[in-house]
Amino acid sequence: MPYPELMIKPMRDELVMAGMEELRTVEQVEAFLSPQEGTALLVINSVCGCAAGQARPGVRSALESAVKPDRLGTVFAGQDVEAAARARQYFADIPPSSPSIALFKDGELAYFVPRHRIENRSAEEVAADLIGAFDRLCGAVAAS
């Protein structure tokens, strides 16, 4: 059973205020992930302590970097159950975990951070990891 919306609203708002689009329905997830060009960051949000202490702060910090994905979205596991299940179908070969972070490039999963790479690290380490992925996958292609 989902937590009361009033309780999780601050957890939702933390990523929305950082510029992420909240994806609460299957249709919103499909619309967000269907463009095949560019980059998209999808955060599977959660009520757990590692989401609060490492994932959300790490994502917020990473989004302050000069290079970042074209599209930013978040879905809340355990709350928006159908939307989260649909999002996970885009990386079905990876066991579900929340929080987790997926980076897509041109419609393909290019980088993934599962819970076990979040929960035992600092927010700064999560941010540095993401910034490195953004630099590799989201930067402009240099002219030759």
Order of alpha helices (4+ residues) and beta strands (2+ residues): alpha-beta-alpha-beta-alpha-beta-alpha-beta-beta-alpha
